[in-house]
Amino acid sequence: MITAGILSQKRVELIAGEIMKMTPEKPFHRRVTFKLADYFREKLRGKAIILRHIRLRFLILNLNQILS
């Protein structure tokens, strides 16, 4: 959908089958989620994989560079 220009630069998430507009991530939220992910990654090592959400557009651009 990003490639087709449907979503372009809009921050959205899929909730219960509906595309919802997201508010911008603020620095405090970013710091807290990184710290929580690090904490749980350490506590659950070998039992679970803990990932912090990343911007989809960044991920797609990097995957396109890797695959081409």
C-alpha positions as a Markdown table, in Angstrom:
| # | Residue | x | y | z |
|---|---|---|---|---|
| 1 | Met | 0.0 | 0.0 | 0.0 |
| 2 | Ile | 2.9 | 2.3 | 0.6 |
| 3 | Thr | 4.4 | 1.5 | -2.8 |
| 4 | Ala | 1.0 | 2.2 | -4.4 |
| 5 | Gly | 0.8 | 5.6 | -2.7 |
| 6 | Ile | -2.3 | 4.7 | -0.7 |
| 7 | Leu | -0.7 | 5.3 | 2.7 |
| 8 | Ser | 2.3 | 7.4 | 1.6 |
| 9 | Gln | 3.8 | 9.1 | 4.7 |
| 10 | Lys | 0.8 | 8.5 | 7.0 |
| 11 | Arg | 1.3 | 6.7 | 10.3 |
| 12 | Val | -1.4 | 4.1 | 10.6 |
| 13 | Glu | -2.0 | 0.8 | 12.3 |
| 14 | Leu | -4.4 | -2.0 | 11.7 |
| 15 | Ile | -6.8 | -2.5 | 14.7 |
| 16 | Ala | -9.6 | -5.1 | 14.5 |
| 17 | Gly | -9.5 | -4.9 | 10.7 |
| 18 | Glu | -9.7 | -1.1 | 10.5 |
| 19 | Ile | -6.9 | 1.2 | 9.5 |
| 20 | Met | -6.5 | 3.8 | 12.2 |
| 21 | Lys | -4.4 | 7.0 | 12.1 |
| 22 | Met | -1.6 | 7.0 | 14.7 |
| 23 | Thr | -0.3 | 10.0 | 16.6 |
| 24 | Pro | 3.4 | 10.7 | 16.2 |
| 25 | Glu | 5.7 | 8.9 | 18.5 |
| 26 | Lys | 7.2 | 11.2 | 21.1 |
| 27 | Pro | 10.7 | 11.0 | 22.6 |
| 28 | Phe | 9.5 | 9.8 | 26.0 |
| 29 | His | 7.5 | 7.0 | 24.4 |
| 30 | Arg | 10.5 | 6.0 | 22.3 |
| 31 | Arg | 12.8 | 5.9 | 25.4 |
| 32 | Val | 10.3 | 3.9 | 27.5 |
| 33 | Thr | 9.6 | 1.3 | 24.8 |
| 34 | Phe | 13.4 | 0.8 | 24.2 |
| 35 | Lys | 14.1 | 0.4 | 27.9 |
| 36 | Leu | 11.1 | -2.0 | 28.4 |
| 37 | Ala | 12.2 | -4.1 | 25.4 |
| 38 | Asp | 15.8 | -4.3 | 26.7 |
| 39 | Tyr | 14.5 | -5.3 | 30.2 |
| 40 | Phe | 12.3 | -8.1 | 28.9 |
| 41 | Arg | 14.9 | -9.2 | 26.4 |
| 42 | Glu | 17.3 | -9.8 | 29.3 |
| 43 | Lys | 14.7 | -11.3 | 31.7 |
| 44 | Leu | 13.2 | -13.7 | 29.0 |
| 45 | Arg | 16.5 | -14.6 | 27.2 |
| 46 | Gly | 16.1 | -18.1 | 25.8 |
| 47 | Lys | 12.3 | -18.2 | 26.5 |
| 48 | Ala | 10.9 | -15.5 | 24.2 |
| 49 | Ile | 11.9 | -13.2 | 21.4 |
| 50 | Ile | 11.3 | -9.5 | 22.3 |
| 51 | Leu | 11.0 | -7.0 | 19.5 |
| 52 | Arg | 10.4 | -3.3 | 19.6 |
| 53 | His | 8.1 | -2.0 | 16.9 |
| 54 | Ile | 9.9 | -0.2 | 14.1 |
| 55 | Arg | 8.7 | 2.0 | 11.3 |
| 56 | Leu | 7.4 | -0.1 | 8.5 |
| 57 | Arg | 8.6 | 2.3 | 5.8 |
| 58 | Phe | 12.2 | 2.1 | 7.1 |
| 59 | Leu | 11.9 | -1.7 | 7.1 |
| 60 | Ile | 10.6 | -1.8 | 3.6 |
| 61 | Leu | 13.2 | 0.5 | 2.2 |
| 62 | Asn | 16.0 | -1.5 | 3.8 |
| 63 | Leu | 14.5 | -4.8 | 2.6 |
| 64 | Asn | 14.3 | -3.5 | -0.9 |
| 65 | Gln | 18.0 | -2.5 | -0.8 |
| 66 | Ile | 19.0 | -5.9 | 0.5 |
| 67 | Leu | 16.9 | -7.9 | -2.0 |
| 68 | Ser | 17.9 | -5.9 | -5.1 |
